Amino acid sequence: MTDTIFARIIRREIPATIVYEDEDVLGFKDIAPQAPVHVLFIPKHDAIPTLDDVRPEQAALVGKLVLAAAEHARREGFAEDGYRVVMNCREHAGQTVFHIHLHLLAGAPLGRFGTPS
């Protein structure tokens, strides 16, 4: 696994507020939230740099990120009001950590690109 900040969070070398964990996925609060709820979901074992690097045999892993986000939204009680999931791919889309991750944004009406309206 490459040594990104996310790899260091997975190894518990740096602190994070973890809100979801299973065998394959880790979910933790974003340190620079763009909405009242902003959680990142990452694969724990495959350090895939970008969405373009996902291989067909890793499709289920990407699906697990989505399912983890939906489960967290239901468990925390904001699924019925709505939420947004976003995956950025490369610099022009805003990706700053090159370990794929899914952003879950919720907790208020969301404007364009996740900013509260």
DSSP file (Angstrom, degrees, kcal/mol; ACC not computed):
  #  RESIDUE AA STRUCTURE BP1 BP2  ACC     N-H-->O    O-->H-N    N-H-->O    O-->H-N    TCO  KAPPA ALPHA  PHI   PSI    X-CA   Y-CA   Z-CA
    1    1 A M              0   0    0      0, 0.0    45,-0.1     0, 0.0    47,-0.0   0.000 360.0 360.0 360.0 135.2    0.0    0.0    0.0
    2    2 A T        -     0   0    0     45,-0.2     2,-1.2     1,-0.1     5,-0.1  -0.250 360.0-107.3 -67.3 163.1    1.3    3.4   -0.9
    3    3 A D        +     0   0    0      4,-0.1     2,-0.1     3,-0.1    -1,-0.1  -0.481  60.9 147.2 -98.3  66.2    1.9    5.8    2.0
    4    4 A T     >  -     0   0    0     -2,-1.2     4,-1.9     1,-0.1     5,-0.2  -0.403  66.4-101.2 -85.3 170.8   -0.9    8.3    1.7
    5    5 A I  H  > S+     0   0    0      1,-0.2     4,-1.8     2,-0.2     9,-0.1   0.851 125.9  55.9 -59.9 -33.5   -2.5   10.0    4.6
    6    6 A F  H  > S+     0   0    0      2,-0.2     4,-2.7     1,-0.2    -1,-0.2   0.900 103.9  52.0 -67.9 -39.5   -5.4    7.5    4.2
    7    7 A A  H  > S+     0   0    0      1,-0.2     4,-2.1     2,-0.2    -1,-0.2   0.892 109.4  50.8 -61.6 -38.1   -3.0    4.6    4.5
    8    8 A R  H  <>S+     0   0    0     -4,-1.9     5,-2.9     2,-0.2     6,-0.9   0.852 109.5  50.1 -68.9 -33.9   -1.7    6.1    7.7
    9    9 A I  H ><5S+     0   0    0     -4,-1.8     3,-1.4     3,-0.2    -2,-0.2   0.921 109.1  51.7 -67.3 -44.0   -5.3    6.5    9.0
   10   10 A I  H 3<5S+     0   0    0     -4,-2.7    -2,-0.2     1,-0.3    -1,-0.2   0.905 111.3  47.1 -58.1 -42.0   -5.9    2.8    8.2
   11   11 A R  T 3<5S-     0   0    0     -4,-2.1    -1,-0.3    -5,-0.2    -2,-0.2   0.450 113.8-122.2 -79.3   0.0   -2.8    1.8   10.1
   12   12 A R  T < 5S+     0   0    0     -3,-1.4    -3,-0.2     2,-0.2    -2,-0.1   0.788  74.0 130.4  62.5  30.5   -3.9    4.1   13.0
   13   13 A E  S   <S+     0   0    0     -5,-2.9    -4,-0.2    -6,-0.2    -5,-0.1   0.733  73.5  31.6 -83.1 -24.8   -0.7    6.1   12.8
   14   14 A I  S    S-     0   0    0     -6,-0.9    -2,-0.2    -9,-0.1    -1,-0.1  -0.969  97.2-101.9-129.7 150.2   -2.6    9.4   12.7
   15   15 A P        +     0   0    0      0, 0.0     2,-0.3     0, 0.0    -6,-0.1  -0.330  40.8 166.6 -74.6 150.9   -6.0   10.1   14.4
   16   16 A A        -     0   0    0     -7,-0.1     2,-1.2    -2,-0.0    14,-0.1  -0.969  43.1-112.9-153.7 151.9   -9.3   10.2   12.6
   17   17 A T        -     0   0    0     12,-0.4    12,-2.3    -2,-0.3     2,-0.4  -0.753  40.0-158.2 -88.8  95.9  -12.9   10.1   13.8
   18   18 A I  E     +A   28   0A   0     -2,-1.2    10,-0.3    10,-0.2     3,-0.1  -0.617  25.0 166.7 -81.8 127.9  -13.9    6.7   12.5
   19   19 A V  E     +     0   0A   0      8,-2.5     2,-0.3    -2,-0.4     9,-0.2   0.471  65.9  28.0-118.0  -8.5  -17.7    6.3   12.0
   20   20 A Y  E     +A   27   0A   0      7,-1.7     7,-3.2     2,-0.0    -1,-0.3  -0.978  59.4 163.9-154.0 138.4  -17.8    3.1   10.0
   21   21 A E  E     +A   26   0A   0     -2,-0.3     2,-0.2     5,-0.2     5,-0.2  -0.922   4.5 152.8-157.3 135.1  -15.6    0.1    9.6
   22   22 A D        -     0   0    0      3,-2.3    -2,-0.0    -2,-0.3    46,-0.0  -0.727  64.1 -71.6-137.7-166.7  -16.0   -3.4    8.2
   23   23 A E  S    S+     0   0    0     -2,-0.2     3,-0.1     1,-0.2    21,-0.0   0.830 128.9  19.7 -60.2 -34.0  -13.5   -5.9    6.7
   24   24 A D  S    S+     0   0    0      1,-0.1    20,-3.0    20,-0.1    21,-0.4   0.638 117.5  56.4-112.5 -19.4  -13.0   -3.9    3.5
   25   25 A V  E     - B   0  43A   0     18,-0.2    -3,-2.3    19,-0.1     2,-0.4  -0.923  50.8-165.3-129.1 141.9  -14.1   -0.3    4.1
   26   26 A L  E     -AB  21  42A   0     16,-2.3    16,-2.7    -2,-0.4     2,-0.4  -0.992   8.6-166.7-123.0 133.3  -13.2    2.5    6.6
   27   27 A G  E     +AB  20  41A   0     -7,-3.2    -8,-2.5    -2,-0.4    -7,-1.7  -0.979  15.5 162.9-121.1 131.4  -15.4    5.6    7.0
   28   28 A F  E     -AB  18  40A   0     12,-2.2    12,-3.2    -2,-0.4   -10,-0.2  -0.980  42.0 -90.7-146.5 156.6  -14.2    8.7    8.9
   29   29 A K  E     - B   0  39A   0    -12,-2.3   -12,-0.4    -2,-0.3    10,-0.3  -0.419  43.9-114.9 -69.3 137.9  -15.1   12.3    9.2
   30   30 A D        -     0   0    0      8,-3.1     8,-0.1     1,-0.1    -1,-0.1  -0.491  14.2-139.6 -69.7 139.9  -13.4   14.7    6.8
   31   31 A I  S    S+     0   0    0      1,-0.3    -1,-0.1    -2,-0.2    -2,-0.1   0.639 101.4  40.2 -79.0 -12.5  -11.1   17.2    8.5
   32   32 A A  S    S-     0   0    0      6,-0.1    -1,-0.3     0, 0.0    -2,-0.0  -0.600  91.1-159.1-130.1  71.3  -12.3   20.0    6.2
   33   33 A P        -     0   0    0      0, 0.0     5,-0.1     0, 0.0    72,-0.1  -0.186  19.6-166.7 -62.7 141.2  -16.1   19.3    6.0
   34   34 A Q  S    S+     0   0    0      1,-0.1     4,-0.1     3,-0.1    71,-0.1   0.321  79.2  21.7-103.1   2.1  -18.0   20.8    3.1
   35   35 A A  S    S-     0   0    0     80,-0.1    72,-0.1    75,-0.1    -1,-0.1  -0.948  96.4 -91.3-157.4 165.4  -21.4   20.0    4.7
   36   36 A P  S    S+     0   0    0      0, 0.0     2,-0.5     0, 0.0    71,-0.2   0.865 123.5  37.3 -54.4 -36.3  -22.6   19.4    8.3
   37   37 A V  E    S+ C   0 106A   0     69,-2.5    69,-2.0    71,-0.1     2,-0.3  -0.981  71.9 160.7-114.8 121.6  -22.0   15.7    7.6
   38   38 A H  E     + C   0 105A   0     -2,-0.5    -8,-3.1    67,-0.2     2,-0.4  -0.842   9.0 168.8-144.0 102.6  -18.9   14.9    5.5
   39   39 A V  E     -BC  29 104A   0     65,-2.1    65,-2.8    -2,-0.3     2,-0.4  -0.921  22.8-145.7-119.0 139.6  -17.6   11.4    5.8
   40   40 A L  E     -BC  28 103A   0    -12,-3.2   -12,-2.2    -2,-0.4     2,-0.5  -0.881   8.5-159.8-103.6 135.8  -15.0    9.7    3.6
   41   41 A F  E     +BC  27 102A   0     61,-2.3    61,-2.4    -2,-0.4   -14,-0.2  -0.975  17.8 175.1-116.6 126.3  -15.2    6.0    2.7
   42   42 A I  E     -B   26   0A   0    -16,-2.7   -16,-2.3    -2,-0.5     2,-0.3  -0.926  35.8-106.5-130.9 151.2  -12.0    4.3    1.6
   43   43 A P  E     -B   25   0A   0      0, 0.0   -18,-0.2     0, 0.0   -19,-0.1  -0.608  25.6-152.7 -73.5 139.3  -11.0    0.8    0.7
   44   44 A K  S    S+     0   0    0    -20,-3.0   -19,-0.1    -2,-0.3   -20,-0.1   0.769  85.2  28.2 -84.6 -26.9   -8.8   -0.7    3.5
   45   45 A H  S    S+     0   0    0    -21,-0.4     2,-0.6     1,-0.2    -1,-0.1   0.723 110.0  61.7-112.0 -26.4   -6.7   -3.1    1.5
   46   46 A D        -     0   0    0    -22,-0.2     2,-1.5     2,-0.1    -1,-0.2  -0.911  61.7-159.3-108.5 113.3   -6.4   -1.9   -2.0
   47   47 A A        +     0   0    0     -2,-0.6   -45,-0.2    -3,-0.1    -3,-0.1  -0.659  20.0 178.1 -89.8  81.9   -4.7    1.5   -2.4
   48   48 A I        -     0   0    0     -2,-1.5    52,-3.6     1,-0.2     6,-0.1  -0.769  20.5-150.3 -87.5 119.9   -6.2    2.3   -5.8
   49   49 A P        -     0   0    0      0, 0.0     2,-0.3     0, 0.0    50,-0.2   0.923  68.2  -1.5 -62.8 -48.1   -4.9    5.8   -6.8
   50   50 A T  S >  S-     0   0    0     48,-0.2     3,-1.5    49,-0.1     4,-0.3  -0.886  72.2-103.9-138.2 167.4   -7.8    7.0   -9.0
   51   51 A L  G >  S+     0   0    0     -2,-0.3     3,-1.4     1,-0.3    38,-0.1   0.832 119.8  62.8 -60.7 -31.9  -11.1    5.8  -10.3
   52   52 A D  G 3  S+     0   0    0      1,-0.2    -1,-0.3    -4,-0.0    37,-0.0   0.688  97.7  58.1 -65.4 -17.9   -9.4    5.3  -13.7
   53   53 A D  G <  S+     0   0    0     -3,-1.5     2,-0.3     2,-0.1    -1,-0.2   0.463  75.9 117.2 -92.5  -2.1   -7.2    2.7  -12.0
   54   54 A V    <   -     0   0    0     -3,-1.4     5,-0.0    -4,-0.3    -3,-0.0  -0.506  56.0-147.4 -68.9 128.1  -10.0    0.5  -10.8
   55   55 A R    >   -     0   0    0     -2,-0.3     3,-2.6     1,-0.1     4,-0.3  -0.626  25.8-107.4 -92.2 155.6   -9.8   -2.9  -12.5
   56   56 A P  G >  S+     0   0    0      0, 0.0     3,-1.6     0, 0.0     4,-0.3   0.854 120.1  58.1 -51.4 -37.8  -12.9   -5.0  -13.4
   57   57 A E  G 3  S+     0   0    0      1,-0.3     3,-0.2     2,-0.1     4,-0.1   0.592 102.4  56.2 -72.0  -7.2  -12.1   -7.4  -10.6
   58   58 A Q  G <> S+     0   0    0     -3,-2.6     4,-1.7     1,-0.1     3,-0.4   0.331  75.3 100.8-101.1   5.2  -12.2   -4.5   -8.1
   59   59 A A  H <> S+     0   0    0     -3,-1.6     4,-2.2    -4,-0.3     5,-0.2   0.879  78.5  55.0 -59.2 -39.2  -15.8   -3.4   -9.1
   60   60 A A  H  > S+     0   0    0     -4,-0.3     4,-1.9     1,-0.2    -1,-0.2   0.868 104.1  55.3 -63.4 -35.0  -17.3   -5.1   -6.0
   61   61 A L  H  > S+     0   0    0     -3,-0.4     4,-1.3     2,-0.2    -1,-0.2   0.916 107.2  48.6 -64.0 -43.0  -14.9   -3.1   -3.8
   62   62 A V  H  X S+     0   0    0     -4,-1.7     4,-1.6     1,-0.2     3,-0.3   0.900 109.8  53.6 -63.3 -39.7  -16.2    0.2   -5.3
   63   63 A G  H  X S+     0   0    0     -4,-2.2     4,-2.6     1,-0.2    -1,-0.2   0.862 102.7  57.6 -60.5 -36.1  -19.7   -1.1   -4.7
   64   64 A K  H  X S+     0   0    0     -4,-1.9     4,-2.3     1,-0.2    -1,-0.2   0.839 101.9  55.0 -65.5 -32.5  -18.9   -1.7   -1.1
   65   65 A L  H  X S+     0   0    0     -4,-1.3     4,-2.1    -3,-0.3    -1,-0.2   0.934 110.5  45.9 -62.6 -44.6  -17.9    1.9   -0.7
   66   66 A V  H  X S+     0   0    0     -4,-1.6     4,-2.4     1,-0.2    -2,-0.2   0.924 113.3  48.4 -64.2 -45.9  -21.3    2.9   -2.0
   67   67 A L  H  X S+     0   0    0     -4,-2.6     4,-2.5     1,-0.2    -1,-0.2   0.879 110.2  52.1 -64.6 -37.2  -23.2    0.4    0.2
   68   68 A A  H  X S+     0   0    0     -4,-2.3     4,-2.5     2,-0.2    -1,-0.2   0.910 109.8  49.3 -64.3 -41.7  -21.2    1.5    3.3
   69   69 A A  H  X S+     0   0    0     -4,-2.1     4,-2.4     2,-0.2    -2,-0.2   0.924 112.4  47.4 -63.3 -44.2  -22.2    5.2    2.7
   70   70 A A  H  X S+     0   0    0     -4,-2.4     4,-2.3     2,-0.2    -2,-0.2   0.905 112.0  50.2 -64.7 -41.1  -25.8    4.3    2.2
   71   71 A E  H  X S+     0   0    0     -4,-2.5     4,-2.8     1,-0.2    -2,-0.2   0.919 110.9  49.1 -62.8 -43.1  -25.8    2.1    5.4
   72   72 A H  H  X S+     0   0    0     -4,-2.5     4,-2.4     2,-0.2    -2,-0.2   0.916 109.9  51.9 -62.5 -42.7  -24.2    5.0    7.4
   73   73 A A  H  X>S+     0   0    0     -4,-2.4     5,-1.7     1,-0.2     6,-1.1   0.916 113.2  44.2 -61.0 -43.9  -26.8    7.5    6.0
   74   74 A R  H ><5S+     0   0    0     -4,-2.3     3,-1.0     1,-0.2    -2,-0.2   0.940 113.9  49.7 -65.4 -46.5  -29.6    5.2    7.1
   75   75 A R  H 3<5S+     0   0    0     -4,-2.8    -2,-0.2     1,-0.3    -1,-0.2   0.856 111.8  48.1 -62.4 -36.3  -28.1    4.4   10.5
   76   76 A E  H 3<5S-     0   0    0     -4,-2.4    -1,-0.3    -5,-0.2    -2,-0.2   0.528 113.4-118.2 -85.9  -5.7  -27.5    8.1   11.3
   77   77 A G  T <<5S+     0   0    0     -3,-1.0    -3,-0.2    -4,-0.6     4,-0.2   0.632  87.2 100.2  86.3  14.8  -31.0    9.1   10.3
   78   78 A F     >< +     0   0    0     -5,-1.7     4,-1.5    -6,-0.2    -4,-0.2   0.356  50.5  94.2-112.4   7.5  -30.4   11.4    7.3
   79   79 A A  T  4 S+     0   0    0     -6,-1.1     4,-0.2     1,-0.2    -5,-0.1   0.902  84.1  52.7 -64.2 -40.8  -31.1    9.1    4.5
   80   80 A E  T  4 S+     0   0    0      1,-0.2    -1,-0.2    -7,-0.2    -2,-0.1   0.847 109.8  48.3 -67.3 -32.5  -34.8   10.1    4.1
   81   81 A D  T  4 S-     0   0    0      1,-0.2    -1,-0.2    -4,-0.2    -2,-0.2   0.792 120.6-110.2 -75.3 -27.7  -33.9   13.8    3.9
   82   82 A G     <  -     0   0    0     -4,-1.5    25,-0.5    -9,-0.1     2,-0.3  -0.211  33.1-154.2 115.5 156.0  -31.2   13.0    1.3
   83   83 A Y  E     -D  106   0A   0     -4,-0.2     2,-0.4    23,-0.1    23,-0.2  -0.957  12.8-127.2-155.4 167.2  -27.5   12.9    0.9
   84   84 A R  E     -D  105   0A   0     21,-2.7    21,-2.9    -2,-0.3     2,-0.4  -0.957  11.0-160.4-124.1 141.4  -24.9   13.2   -1.8
   85   85 A V  E     -D  104   0A   0     -2,-0.4     2,-0.4    19,-0.2    19,-0.2  -0.979  15.3-179.6-119.6 138.6  -22.0   10.9   -2.7
   86   86 A V  E     -D  103   0A   0     17,-1.9    17,-3.2    -2,-0.4     2,-0.4  -0.996  16.4-169.7-138.8 138.7  -19.1   12.1   -4.8
   87   87 A M        -     0   0    0     -2,-0.4     2,-0.3    15,-0.2    15,-0.1  -0.981  15.8-154.3-126.6 120.0  -15.9   10.5   -6.1
   88   88 A N        -     0   0    0     -2,-0.4     2,-0.5    13,-0.4    13,-0.3  -0.694   2.4-155.5 -91.6 145.5  -13.3   12.9   -7.6
   89   89 A C        -     0   0    0     -2,-0.3     4,-0.3     1,-0.2     3,-0.1  -0.918  54.2 -27.1-128.6 106.1  -10.9   11.6  -10.2
   90   90 A R  S > >S-     0   0    0     -2,-0.5     5,-2.2   -41,-0.2     3,-1.1   0.049  90.3 -58.1  79.2 174.8   -7.5   13.4  -10.6
   91   91 A E  G > 5S+     0   0    0      1,-0.3     3,-1.8     3,-0.2    -1,-0.2   0.855 126.9  57.0 -59.6 -44.5   -6.5   17.0   -9.9
   92   92 A H  G 3 5S+     0   0    0      1,-0.3    -1,-0.3     2,-0.1    -2,-0.1   0.733 108.9  49.0 -65.5 -19.6   -8.9   18.9  -12.2
   93   93 A A  G < 5S-     0   0    0     -3,-1.1    -1,-0.3    -4,-0.3    -2,-0.2   0.478 126.5 -99.9 -94.5  -3.8  -11.8   17.2  -10.4
   94   94 A G  T < 5 +     0   0    0     -3,-1.8     2,-0.4    -4,-0.4    -3,-0.2   0.540  66.5 154.6 100.5   7.7  -10.4   18.1   -7.0
   95   95 A Q      < +     0   0    0     -5,-2.2    -1,-0.3     1,-0.2     3,-0.1  -0.566   6.4 164.1 -71.4 125.7   -8.8   14.8   -5.9
   96   96 A T        +     0   0    0     -2,-0.4     2,-0.5     1,-0.2    -1,-0.2   0.611  62.2  55.2-116.2 -21.3   -6.0   15.6   -3.5
   97   97 A V  S    S-     0   0    0      2,-0.1     2,-1.7    -7,-0.1    -1,-0.2  -0.973  75.9-143.6-115.1 124.2   -5.3   12.2   -2.0
   98   98 A F  S    S+     0   0    0     -2,-0.5     2,-0.3    -3,-0.1   -48,-0.2  -0.481  73.5  92.5 -94.2  68.8   -4.5    9.5   -4.5
   99   99 A H  S    S-     0   0    0     -2,-1.7    -2,-0.1   -50,-0.2   -49,-0.1  -0.853  90.4-104.9-151.9 111.1   -6.3    6.6   -2.8
  100  100 A I        +     0   0    0    -52,-3.6     2,-0.3    -2,-0.3   -52,-0.1  -0.023  50.4 169.3 -50.5 145.2   -9.9    6.3   -4.1
  101  101 A H        -     0   0    0    -13,-0.3     2,-0.5   -59,-0.2   -13,-0.4  -0.990  29.8-135.1-156.4 151.7  -12.5    7.6   -1.7
  102  102 A L  E     -C   41   0A   0    -61,-2.4   -61,-2.3    -2,-0.3     2,-0.5  -0.935  17.8-144.1-111.8 129.5  -16.2    8.4   -1.7
  103  103 A H  E     -CD  40  86A   0    -17,-3.2   -17,-1.9    -2,-0.5     2,-0.5  -0.810   8.2-161.0 -92.2 130.9  -17.4   11.6   -0.1
  104  104 A L  E     -CD  39  85A   0    -65,-2.8   -65,-2.1    -2,-0.5     2,-0.4  -0.972  13.0-175.5-109.8 121.2  -20.8   11.4    1.8
  105  105 A L  E     +CD  38  84A   0    -21,-2.9   -21,-2.7    -2,-0.5     2,-0.3  -0.960  21.6 120.0-120.9 133.8  -22.3   14.8    2.2
  106  106 A A  E     +CD  37  83A   0    -69,-2.0   -69,-2.5    -2,-0.4   -23,-0.1  -0.936  19.7  96.8-167.2-174.3  -25.5   15.5    4.2
  107  107 A G  S    S+     0   0    0    -25,-0.5   -24,-0.1    -2,-0.3   -69,-0.1   0.354  92.9  34.3  97.7  -5.1  -27.1   17.3    7.1
  108  108 A A  S    S-     0   0    0    -26,-0.2     2,-0.1   -71,-0.1   -71,-0.1  -0.957 103.1 -70.5-164.8 160.5  -28.5   20.3    5.2
  109  109 A P        -     0   0    0      0, 0.0     8,-1.6     0, 0.0     2,-0.5  -0.447  57.3-137.6 -58.5 131.4  -29.9   21.2    1.8
  110  110 A L  B     -E  116   0B   0      6,-0.2     3,-0.1    -2,-0.1     5,-0.1  -0.800  15.8-161.3-100.9 132.4  -27.0   20.9   -0.5
  111  111 A G    >   -     0   0    0      4,-3.8     3,-1.3    -2,-0.5     6,-0.1   0.024  55.0 -34.0 -85.1-158.5  -26.3   23.4   -3.3
  112  112 A R  G >  S+     0   0    0      1,-0.2     3,-1.5     2,-0.2    -1,-0.3  -0.391 129.2   1.1 -63.0 136.7  -24.1   22.8   -6.3
  113  113 A F  G 3  S-     0   0    0      1,-0.3    -1,-0.2    -3,-0.1    -2,-0.0   0.717 130.6 -58.7  59.0  27.3  -21.0   20.6   -5.6
  114  114 A G  G <  S+     0   0    0     -3,-1.3    -1,-0.3     1,-0.3    -2,-0.2   0.445  94.5 135.3  91.7  -0.8  -21.9   20.0   -2.0
  115  115 A T    <   -     0   0    0     -3,-1.5    -4,-3.8    -5,-0.1    -1,-0.3  -0.668  64.5-105.9 -82.9 136.0  -21.9   23.5   -0.6
  116  116 A P  B      E  110   0B   0      0, 0.0    -6,-0.2     0, 0.0    -1,-0.1  -0.331 360.0 360.0 -57.4 137.4  -24.8   24.3    1.7
  117  117 A S              0   0    0     -8,-1.6    -7,-0.1    -6,-0.1    -2,-0.0   0.472 360.0 360.0 -81.4 360.0  -27.4   26.5   -0.1
